[in-house]
Amino acid sequence: MPPLPSYGAGREHAGPRYGSLIHGQHLKDVVITGHNGTINGQGPAWWKKYKQKLLNYTRGPLVQIMWSSDIHISNITLRDSPFWTIHPYDCKNVFITNVTILAPVFGAPNTDGIDPDSCDNVVIEDCYISVGDDGIAIKSGWDQYGVAYGRPSTNILIRNLVVRSTVSAGVSIGSEMSGGVSNVTVENVVVWSSRRAMRIKTAAGRGGYIQNITYRNITFDNVRVGFVVKTDYNEHPDEGYDPKAYPILSNINFINIHGQGVRVPVRLHGSPEIPLRNLTFRDFSVGISYKKKHIFQCSFVQGRVIGSIFPAPCENLDLYDEQGNLIKRGVQNVTDIDYDF
């Protein structure tokens, strides 16, 4: 199949990509359901060839629905996808409920669980996801191709999930987000025994924006890093991207966050060109497993903490009491990022 128009190239090879086991385009009213029956993508054969560099094209997702609306996926188990597991692309009104997605947590490359890509009005709820890459990754195109295609991912609700990702993150935004991502709520999610819980990844050259994101009622259980924002995720489709196309990251809320066994609860890695603006932390208490000073890390971050939180926030953030009175103004552009652990 030709590459996705908002990517300009296959994610693994320039040029075409392999098709999917279940594929549809320009559809309306799509239902994939069952009494928790299983669709098995026979991933090991694909992963082996991928690692041996025997594939000429980008692997295909297990389920890919494109340019469609009113999609319902429910009450099934999807396992061992060759690549991403469920990939709705440029779709509207997508509802994914009571779905189990499984792949080995190691040795199953790029087996993301659910990747809404340039989609509007998405609900993902009551799912269990344990895979070899991101549990969920919200996307909207890659560099100049995503900017030109111009379809954001917006109005997305993710709730009531249990997720495990030992390689990447439970819920990610990006790194392909050049069409923009906005109005996303992630709530009532447990991430356990994972490398990262929540991650936003982007880079110079992406353009676009990530705005109006709320994380609420999130629980970490034995997670290496809780929240990560990374602005130097430098993978590009070709040399045609604009290195000065800087994404805008703003209005990100972290509310009622709890956990235990976390090494670094927060790592917010902005830059002079890609600062993080208008972040809010409230009701944040995470038990740490690593007694070191640099566990709430920030660079080029502007925002606020309301009330007391644990661990103590970085100096970039303004401090307010519960009534909204300013206690202390933050110190801008203090850099406190430590990648040694």
C-alpha positions as CSV (number, residue, x, y, z in Angstrom):
1,M,0.0,0.0,0.0
2,P,1.2,3.6,-0.5
3,P,2.6,5.4,2.5
4,L,0.2,7.3,4.7
5,P,-0.3,10.8,3.1
6,S,0.5,12.6,6.4
7,Y,3.7,10.6,6.8
8,G,5.2,10.8,3.3
9,A,7.1,7.6,3.9
10,G,6.7,4.3,5.6
11,R,7.6,4.5,9.3
12,E,10.4,1.9,8.8
13,H,11.2,2.3,5.1
14,A,10.8,4.9,2.5
15,G,8.0,4.1,0.1
16,P,5.1,1.6,0.4
17,R,3.9,-0.3,3.5
18,Y,2.4,-3.7,4.0
19,G,-1.4,-4.0,4.4
20,S,-3.2,-5.0,7.5
21,L,-5.0,-8.2,8.4
22,I,-8.2,-6.2,9.0
23,H,-8.3,-3.1,6.8
24,G,-11.0,-0.7,5.7
25,Q,-11.3,2.7,3.9
26,H,-14.1,5.2,3.4
27,L,-16.5,3.3,5.6
28,K,-19.4,4.2,7.9
29,D,-20.8,2.1,10.8
30,V,-18.0,-0.4,11.4
31,V,-18.4,-2.9,14.2
32,I,-15.7,-5.4,15.3
33,T,-16.9,-7.3,18.3
34,G,-17.2,-10.7,19.9
35,H,-17.6,-12.7,23.2
36,N,-13.9,-11.9,24.0
37,G,-12.7,-14.0,21.1
38,T,-9.1,-13.6,20.0
39,I,-7.6,-12.2,16.8
40,N,-4.0,-13.3,16.6
41,G,-1.6,-11.3,14.4
42,Q,1.1,-14.0,14.3
43,G,3.6,-11.3,15.2
44,P,6.7,-13.5,16.0
45,A,7.2,-14.2,12.3
46,W,7.1,-10.5,11.5
47,W,9.3,-9.5,14.4
48,K,11.9,-12.0,13.5
49,K,12.1,-10.8,9.9
50,Y,12.1,-7.2,11.0
51,K,15.1,-7.8,13.3
52,Q,16.9,-9.7,10.6
53,K,16.2,-6.7,8.2
54,L,14.4,-9.0,5.7
55,L,11.4,-6.8,5.2
56,N,11.3,-4.4,2.3
57,Y,8.4,-2.3,3.5
58,T,7.0,-1.0,6.8
59,R,5.0,-3.6,8.7
60,G,1.2,-3.2,8.7
61,P,-1.0,-2.8,11.8
62,L,-3.3,-5.7,12.8
63,V,-6.4,-3.5,12.4
64,Q,-6.4,-0.3,10.3
65,I,-9.5,1.7,9.5
66,M,-8.9,4.8,7.3
67,W,-11.1,7.8,6.4
68,S,-14.1,6.3,8.1
69,S,-16.7,7.2,10.8
70,D,-18.7,5.6,13.5
71,I,-16.4,2.8,14.4
72,H,-17.1,0.4,17.4
73,I,-14.5,-2.1,18.5
74,S,-15.5,-4.0,21.7
75,N,-15.3,-7.3,23.6
76,I,-12.4,-8.9,21.9
77,T,-8.7,-9.8,22.5
78,L,-6.1,-8.7,20.0
79,R,-2.7,-10.2,20.4
80,D,0.8,-10.4,18.8
81,S,0.3,-7.7,16.1
82,P,3.0,-7.4,13.5
83,F,3.2,-3.7,14.2
84,W,0.7,-1.2,15.8
85,T,-2.4,-3.1,16.9
86,I,-5.3,-0.8,16.3
87,H,-4.7,2.2,14.0
88,P,-7.7,4.4,13.2
89,Y,-6.5,6.9,10.6
90,D,-8.3,10.2,9.8
91,C,-11.5,8.9,11.4
92,K,-14.4,10.4,13.3
93,N,-16.4,8.9,16.1
94,V,-14.3,6.0,17.2
95,F,-15.3,4.0,20.3
96,I,-13.0,1.2,21.7
97,T,-14.4,-0.5,24.7
98,N,-13.6,-3.6,26.8
99,V,-10.7,-4.7,24.5
100,T,-7.7,-6.6,25.7
101,I,-4.4,-6.1,23.8
102,L,-1.4,-8.3,24.4
103,A,2.1,-8.7,23.1
104,P,5.3,-9.7,24.8
105,V,6.7,-6.8,26.8
106,F,10.1,-7.4,25.3
107,G,11.1,-8.5,21.8
108,A,7.9,-7.4,20.1
109,P,9.0,-4.2,18.4
110,N,6.5,-1.3,17.8
111,T,3.5,-3.3,19.0
112,D,1.6,-0.2,20.2
113,G,-1.9,-1.0,21.5
114,I,-4.1,1.8,20.1
115,D,-2.9,4.6,18.0
116,P,-5.6,7.2,17.1
117,D,-4.0,9.1,14.2
118,S,-5.6,12.4,12.9
119,C,-8.9,11.3,14.6
120,D,-11.8,13.4,16.0
121,N,-14.1,12.3,18.8
122,V,-12.5,9.2,20.2
123,V,-13.4,7.2,23.3
124,I,-11.1,4.4,24.6
125,E,-12.4,2.9,27.8
126,D,-12.4,-0.2,30.0
127,C,-9.3,-1.8,28.3
128,Y,-6.4,-3.9,29.4
129,I,-3.2,-3.3,27.4
130,S,0.2,-5.0,27.9
131,V,2.5,-4.6,24.8
132,G,6.0,-4.2,23.6
133,D,5.8,-0.4,22.9
134,D,3.3,2.4,23.8
135,G,0.0,1.2,25.2
136,I,-1.7,4.1,23.5
137,A,0.0,6.7,21.2
138,I,-2.0,9.7,19.9
139,K,-0.6,10.8,16.5
140,S,-1.3,13.3,13.7
141,G,1.3,13.0,11.0
142,W,5.0,13.3,10.6
143,D,6.9,16.6,10.0
144,Q,6.2,18.5,6.8
145,Y,3.8,15.9,5.5
146,G,1.7,16.1,8.6
147,V,1.7,19.9,8.5
148,A,0.5,19.8,4.9
149,Y,-2.1,17.2,5.5
150,G,-3.4,19.3,8.4
151,R,-5.7,16.9,10.3
152,P,-5.4,17.1,14.1
153,S,-6.2,14.5,16.6
154,T,-8.8,16.2,18.9
155,N,-11.6,15.5,21.4
156,I,-10.1,12.2,22.8
157,L,-11.2,10.6,26.1
158,I,-9.1,7.8,27.5
159,R,-10.5,6.3,30.8
160,N,-10.6,3.2,33.0
161,L,-7.5,1.5,31.7
162,V,-4.8,-0.8,33.1
163,V,-1.6,-0.5,31.0
164,R,1.9,-2.0,31.0
165,S,4.8,-0.9,28.8
166,T,8.3,-2.0,29.8
167,V,9.8,-0.5,26.6
168,S,8.0,2.8,26.1
169,A,5.0,4.4,27.9
170,G,1.5,3.6,29.0
171,V,0.0,6.6,27.2
172,S,1.9,8.7,24.7
173,I,1.3,11.7,22.6
174,G,3.5,11.9,19.5
175,S,6.1,11.8,18.4
176,E,4.3,12.1,15.0
177,M,2.0,15.0,16.0
178,S,2.5,17.6,13.2
179,G,-1.2,18.0,12.4
180,G,-1.7,19.0,16.1
181,V,-3.2,17.2,19.2
182,S,-5.7,19.0,21.4
183,N,-8.5,18.4,23.9
184,V,-7.3,15.1,25.3
185,T,-8.4,13.7,28.7
186,V,-6.6,10.7,30.3
187,E,-8.3,9.6,33.5
188,N,-8.7,6.7,35.8
189,V,-5.6,4.9,34.4
190,V,-3.3,2.5,36.2
191,V,0.2,2.0,34.8
192,W,2.2,-0.8,36.4
193,S,5.7,-2.3,36.0
194,S,6.5,0.0,33.2
195,R,9.4,2.1,31.9
196,R,7.3,5.3,31.7
197,A,3.7,6.0,32.6
198,M,2.7,9.1,30.4
199,R,4.9,10.6,27.7
200,I,4.7,13.5,25.3
201,K,7.4,13.3,22.6
202,T,8.1,15.8,19.8
203,A,11.0,17.7,18.2
204,A,12.1,20.6,16.1
205,G,10.8,20.0,12.6
206,R,7.4,18.6,13.8
207,G,5.5,21.9,13.8
208,G,2.0,21.5,15.1
209,Y,0.8,21.8,18.7
210,I,-0.1,19.8,21.8
211,Q,-2.6,21.8,23.8
212,N,-5.4,21.3,26.4
213,I,-4.3,18.0,27.8
214,T,-5.5,16.8,31.2
215,Y,-4.2,13.8,33.2
216,R,-6.6,13.0,36.1
217,N,-6.7,10.2,38.6
218,I,-3.6,8.5,37.4
219,T,-1.9,5.7,39.4
220,F,1.7,4.6,39.0
221,D,2.8,1.2,40.4
222,N,6.5,0.4,40.0
223,V,7.2,2.8,37.1
224,R,10.7,4.1,36.3
225,V,9.5,7.6,35.2
226,G,6.0,9.0,35.7
227,F,5.5,11.9,33.4
228,V,7.9,12.7,30.6
229,V,7.9,15.5,28.1
230,K,10.7,15.1,25.5
231,T,11.3,17.8,22.9
232,D,14.3,16.3,21.0
233,Y,12.8,13.1,19.6
234,N,14.6,13.5,16.4
235,E,13.3,11.0,13.9
236,H,12.4,12.5,10.5
237,P,10.9,11.0,7.3
238,D,13.5,12.6,5.0
239,E,15.7,15.8,4.8
240,G,12.8,17.9,3.6
241,Y,11.6,19.0,7.0
242,D,11.9,22.5,8.3
243,P,14.2,22.5,11.3
244,K,12.6,25.7,12.5
245,A,9.1,24.3,12.6
246,Y,8.8,24.3,16.4
247,P,5.8,22.7,18.0
248,I,3.7,24.6,20.6
249,L,3.1,22.8,23.9
250,S,0.8,24.4,26.4
251,N,-2.1,24.0,28.8
252,I,-1.3,20.6,30.3
253,N,-2.9,19.6,33.6
254,F,-1.8,17.0,36.1
255,I,-4.5,16.4,38.7
256,N,-4.9,13.8,41.4
257,I,-1.8,11.7,40.6
258,H,-0.6,9.0,43.0
259,G,1.7,6.1,43.0
260,Q,4.5,4.0,44.5
261,G,7.9,2.7,43.5
262,V,8.6,5.5,41.0
263,R,12.2,6.6,40.4
264,V,11.6,9.9,38.7
265,P,8.0,11.2,39.0
266,V,8.3,14.1,36.6
267,R,10.8,14.9,33.8
268,L,9.8,18.0,31.8
269,H,12.4,18.6,29.1
270,G,11.5,21.8,27.3
271,S,14.1,23.9,25.3
272,P,14.5,27.6,24.4
273,E,12.8,26.9,21.1
274,I,10.1,24.6,22.5
275,P,9.2,25.8,26.0
276,L,6.5,24.2,28.0
277,R,3.8,26.7,28.9
278,N,0.9,26.9,31.3
279,L,1.3,23.5,33.2
280,T,-0.7,22.9,36.3
281,F,0.0,20.4,39.1
282,R,-2.6,19.7,41.8
283,D,-3.1,16.8,44.3
284,F,0.1,15.1,43.3
285,S,1.7,12.5,45.7
286,V,4.0,9.8,44.4
287,G,6.1,7.5,46.5
288,I,9.7,7.4,45.2
289,S,12.1,4.5,45.1
290,Y,15.2,6.5,44.4
291,K,16.5,8.8,47.1
292,K,18.2,11.4,44.9
293,K,17.7,15.2,44.7
294,H,16.8,15.3,41.0
295,I,13.5,13.5,40.9
296,F,11.2,16.4,39.8
297,Q,13.1,17.6,36.7
298,C,12.4,20.7,34.6
299,S,13.9,22.8,31.9
300,F,12.2,25.7,30.2
301,V,8.9,25.1,31.9
302,Q,6.3,27.7,33.0
303,G,3.4,26.8,35.1
304,R,2.0,26.4,38.6
305,V,1.6,24.1,41.6
306,I,-1.7,24.5,43.6
307,G,-1.4,23.3,47.2
308,S,1.3,21.0,48.5
309,I,2.6,18.1,46.3
310,F,5.2,15.4,46.8
311,P,7.9,15.2,45.8
312,A,8.8,18.9,46.0
313,P,8.4,20.6,42.6
314,C,11.2,22.1,40.5
315,E,12.0,25.8,40.9
316,N,10.5,26.7,37.5
317,L,6.9,26.5,38.8
318,D,4.9,29.1,40.6
319,L,3.5,28.0,44.0
320,Y,-0.1,28.8,45.0
321,D,-2.0,27.8,48.1
322,E,-5.3,25.8,47.9
323,Q,-7.3,29.1,47.8
324,G,-5.4,30.3,44.7
325,N,-3.1,32.8,46.4
326,L,0.4,33.2,45.0
327,I,3.0,32.1,47.5
328,K,6.2,32.1,45.4
329,R,7.0,33.0,41.9
330,G,8.9,30.4,39.9
331,V,12.4,30.9,38.5
332,Q,12.3,30.7,34.8
333,N,14.5,28.5,32.6
334,V,16.2,26.8,35.5
335,T,17.5,23.5,33.9
336,D,17.4,20.4,36.1
337,I,17.4,17.4,33.8
338,D,19.5,14.4,34.8
339,Y,19.4,11.5,32.3
340,D,21.9,9.4,34.3
341,F,19.1,7.4,36.0
